[in-house]
Amino acid sequence: MNTTDTIHSIHKQDSLVEVSNLTKKFDDLTAVKEISFFLKRGEIFGFLGPNGAGKTTTINMLIGLSRPDSGTIHIAGRDCINNPKAAQHLIGVVPDESSLYPELSGFDNLCFCGSLYGMRKNERRDRADALLKTFGLKQAGNRKFGGYSKGMKRKLTIAAGIIHNPQILFLDEPTTGTDVAGARKIRGLISDLHRAGTTIFLTTHYIEEAERLCERVAFIVKGRIVQTDTVKNLLQPLQGRHMMLFSVSNAKDNLPEKLSEHFSDYQFQSLSPERIRIESNGPISLGPLVRFMEEQNTEVMEARRLGPSLEDVFVDVTGIEADILRKEAEKKGGGI
Amino acid sequence: MKQWVAFWNILLKDMRAYYLKPPNISWGLIFPIAWTGMFFMKSGKGFESIPSLLPGVIAISVLFGTTSMLAVTITFEKRNQSFKRLLLAPISLNLLMLAKTSGAIVFGSANALVPVAMALFLADIASVSWPTLLAGIILIAIVSTFLGLFIAVSVSEVFEAQTFSNFFRFPMIFLCGLFIPVDALPLVLRPLSYILPLTYGVDILRSAVTGTNIMSLRLDFLMIILFCVILFCISLRNVNQKWIA
């Protein structure tokens, strides 16, 4: 029995989704390579990684829109490789693009999505009404979906994903393309769904979002899962570390190197020409640092203590700067 | 039962979103009227030529009506990702594709009513075998729709679907006996006629309207049903291989 088998046998009792050794190739490119994980009933599971890491390919295989080359997928005990339709009535999907029908109203879109799951007319009308109210779209319910703002489209797409009360909800970049207030509202709705008992599989570029929402996360890089654990466990090793973020101006390119030479107990990282991150296993003395930087003709605009974050864990584990993920999300039109 | 709720609502949604839109209703009316009028005037033989023109005009109306719409209802939805929503529904792929094509079959069959109604007013078509005519219209609508489906799932853009459709549609006007009888075609072209499904559909219509069919009705029905099955199965296989890759 290998490690994966052991993990699966331990968690089999309460897992709703079990994925084992899943691989997907596109010609010469291996998009997903032998990944294994499980989702416990009622949890929010985050799937984090940069563009092209294999997040959407994995979701597509789980929901039956793509065939794996090898591996197994079980959802609620059903074999979804041999019969991809077996669990589709249990799952809801919110794709990264708002793919509803522009020529139908918000209400009609929801009713139509309900009908795809066999919901009767009165049942789906009542549910659509309730969801429009919950998502703050009641007034816009009779307007065509094509005329909605980005944030409204995103909310209606999420509503369409849960019209049939799925046991598991797959959310692909739910806040991408929405403004700060919209993203906050969507996160609130995700938390509400979680409290109502829905199991949620969430992919996101925003590590802060995953940290706020998820109980467990997996980091995926180049098609491989490099770490899976609870957010709490992942943050544990960082508890003793001290971190600060300096915002500076007029800094020379070699300032981090000079700081490293002068303060050998600290680690310095230049996040941008205006931001320097400092880490240490012991307390960081602010005064000497500020004085040294001023001697270097660098003006310190702000110094802020940082708590341990999932972003730090992600950077440690994957070697990928979290800024890269944030920029990718911004390119897609998002804001957190 | 739940699958049939989905089937019925996909059909209704397509009807509302695509087929009952004013441009398509006008297309469904103007196109058959234009074809009927054009061939009637071109024949120059007066009202008595209408029965001989009717099978061709019915066939062309159904063929263009169905294949044009499939490019929109399938290719467009595939392009804007909304087709994925249907693929995620817990209904079988067979039933899903039947639901997506049923609207076009109904629309195509309704297109055929325009030349039939015109013929009823303008000519004596009392000898028409209505059950055979109706069966012929429905089978032509089905086979044309499945041809449209085959084209729609083979391409990724709406304009490609329209272009690819024309590659089949225009040769069929000349090769399938719509206005030029198959036995009047040059010998070298006749084999092409017999590998095109519309030839058998038009022959059914000729049998119903003028009794001038060139093959047995049994063979016509058998062949057109065979084409329906083949085109539908190939389309399903393509969806399975390309869209759920």
Interface residues (C-beta under 8 A of the other chain):
Chain A: I63 G64 L65 S66 R67 P84 K85 Q88 H89 I91 V93 P95 E97 S99 L100 Y101 P102 E103 L104 F112 C113 S115 L116 Y117 G118 M119 R120 A160
Chain B: M1 K2 Q3 V5 A6 W8 N9 I10 K13 R16 A17 N80 Q81 S82 K84 R85 L86 L87 L88 A89 P90 I91 S92 I244 A245
